[in-house]
Amino acid sequence: MCGIVGYVGTKQAFPVLIKGLEALEYRGYDSAGLCIQNGRLHTVRSEGKVISLSEKAQLFSLEGTAGIAHTRWATHGVPEERNAHPHRDCAGRVAIVHNGIIENHHTLRERLQKTGHVFASDTDSEVLAHLVEEALDQGHPLLEAVRVTLRQIQGTYGLAVIAKEIPQTIVVARMGSPLVVGIGEEGYYVASDPSALIEYTKDVMFLDDGELAAVTSEGITLRALDDQEVEQRIERLEWDTEASQKDGHEHFMLKEILEQPEVIKNSCRGRIDRERGKVVLGGLRDVQEALKRMERIVIVGCGSAYYAGLVGEYLLEELAGIPVEVELASEFRYRKPILTERTVVLAISQSGETADTLEAIKEAKRKRALTLGLVNAVGSSIARETDAGVYNHAGPEIGVASTKAFVSQLVVLTLMSIHIGQLRGTLSEARASKLLSELTRIPNHVQVMIEDRCQIQRVARRFVAWDHCLFLGRKFQAPIAYEGALKMKEVSYVHAEGYTSGEMKHGPIALIDEAFPSVVLCPNDSMFEKTCSNIEELRARLGPIIAITDRPDLVERLADEIIVVPETIEELQPILTVIPTQLLAYEMAVARKFDPDKPRNLAKSVTVE
């Protein structure tokens, strides 16, 4: 949540900052602002999207080769210009941009106000500017002033600070909110996400929690919060600039849905040994003995990652014969989970920075459980914090509503389930071979579906006036019902609820009438007849039915609309049935004239509680 950009070097900072904010706008678009250092601090802020800031900034002369910028997702204070970042101190000497939450900001604000500080916003972040001002007044250099400030803070932060009298210097710090520094030929770049700097450099350094750095045009000084010097760790990004562009598509969400055949191939590439009928996961090589001995798996995630985990529960229990629980990461850490050395905790997160999921992993490590990560972002906090793991290899996902990352999570969970089943001897060679053979056909099946979107567009136009709907499924399809409802809510603002079909009679069926449609996931699986019985119950209440099925001939008499998916084996059906739910949500959003890339009140990466 929130996007931070900074630049110090030899070229003009303003274009770099605006381009960076545009790349990060999916992290928040309530307001935006920037500050250029040029002998003074010239700050421009605007309510709304980055385009509003860019237009406003054209009215000013913003010369300077160092600056910071921010696009905001509001946590404290309404989305108004006065609450936009950067925030300044009383004297205008300091400007800060911050991502995170300062939990003790009320106490700090009261103390600062008593000593004469005047606040201009309602945000928690502004206390940081005044605390840095206070430390500078005490004679501390900027890096030390920021360190002194942070020792008073309770909460999380990704922070960038500049000061009027200290040219060509940005001090950055991290605790629970990601920051990366890019090393380029024309200067140094700061961002909360690599997508903001990939155009300029692929050489980066990810800050760890408790680290701060002075970034100047001459280089980087990296230190720990306890003032110990820290060795710099330069990594090379695998992304390219094209991966974070729309490539001619109207929206990132559509582009990323259409990329899914290739994403599935990438998630499988190098991981299937067809000759031996084995799954090869190098990221789990060092923990194979522990995986053989484990007694239980706990999967943690939030949002779509949680729903992917629910599919993983079915896969792991069926294929690996291991008890599995799936927990919302936001609740897991506040319980007293019973974990042992033979418990494996698997964290699923596209960004690898989800605050609740990261804290769940830390809690698991405190209890000596083995921790695994399933993340998309290389070098992310969860990737570094876990004992082992597997990358999605989905490429950067810019659309706020997860599509290709979710599908890649399902693919990797399938591979992990087969791998663990083979390790533990619970999965026969014949069944593993059949699963892997069929998995290699899935990209072609997905390609067929996405090439024929006309039917889904017609369904969206027919039901464009929906205010409510149900998504229903059983067994492997239940999590896809939850995910489909989430996508519909996120981007089209239709009130959609996902239920297991068997639960419909326990309350939700009271809502059904001729104006309350249901999307029913009914592939020809082990629950097909029961799902058809559920459809009959909906029809008896005059509820319109949209069926997603691989057997249209068997569903034709039951449904008002049918969306056909290719046939595959039951364990792999969720990878196919989720695609129409993504496209339906997208087409509904477009038909209702909403921007699916920037759904209201949402941000891509939830890095605060």
C-alpha angles and dihedrals in degrees: 000000000000121000126242125196130176137171136187123173145080104313133067111288100208099075091045092051095047093047089048092051091049089053091050099041091107086070092063140334107182092107141338140204146167140200125209121201113217107143086308135034112263109193127189122181135175139184114240132020129352092261089066091053092047092052092047092048091057087072091066137061103242104180116162142105099228131055150129132228140185142195113202139222103189120243103150118024129017120280098273132131093253089058094047120107144275095071122199136208124241096271098042092242097119136045125187138184118198139186116192138042128288101212096191095044094119092059092044093047092052092050093048093047090053089057092052105269115146119211123212101188143042093234129116089222096068092072087070093062092051093046091052089048089052092050092048089051087056089059101258120146113244097262091049092043090057091046091051089049095051093051087065094051128099113193139035133312147174099188139182122184134185129181130207097230096044107070127201093013133117120179114206132186138179137206116156095333121085126252130171130188119211122208111212138169092250099040146302127304132204125199143155089228131027091234089078094060106029090098090064106033145356094203108096144161119213113211117228124219112284094025130118132181141194107224114196136163086262099052147287131300110197123195141163123244088255087058095252116143114250127209113245117242113203116193132185117233118226094206125101129209094250091060090066096047129088091239093212097314121126093233138017089233092061093043091052093047089052091049093061099099089058092041091056090051090050092049089054099037112121092358102089119071099196095183094058096029090236138135115230115202110173092187090065097044095102095051101044094112091051090050090054091052099041119119101195144009125217115195117202128190146128131238114337091001089059091052090049086053090056089057087047090055091060092044097048095045093047099041104027100030093225126135110251134191125188118209134185102244091218089063101032096074094051095054124070098248116200104234129164137183087268094056119098118206113201117196118202118197132146094208097034086222103084102140098216093045092049091051090048089056091049090051090050091051091051086058091048096245119150108255126210130183131212102189138149101209113080113222093018123146096258091047089055097040099051124082093234140340153152129262121226095220089208094136123231113330110207101170111096092225107070115237116142093030090055092050091047089051089056090050094049092045088054091051092046091050092051091045094050091043089054092046092051095041094239097116121069120230091239095052093046090050092050092049093049093045091052092044090060089058094053096086090059091048091052091048090056091052098048093047090060106051097141094097093052091047089053092050090050091052091048094052099032091122093059114137096177140012143166128232112205134187142144134226108338089008096055094079089047088055089054091047094046091052091048092053091049092051094044101054109017099034091228110148099244128173127195120213139165105255091238091060094055093090090054095073117311094079087071087074096056121111137128091289096050112078127195129211105211123195104212114158117165095271136132090287097046098111092046091050090051088053089054089052090053089055090053092048090052087061091048092248115160112242130213108187124199105199147143091218106058090163090065096044101039096099092048104049137066091206130018126202110194124216125185121262121260138147118295098252091057098041094095090064089059103036094052092061096071091047089055093048092045091053090047095048091046090053092050092045089051089049097245126139105243091196093060109036113182120265093006135109130189103238118036103211097160131062 
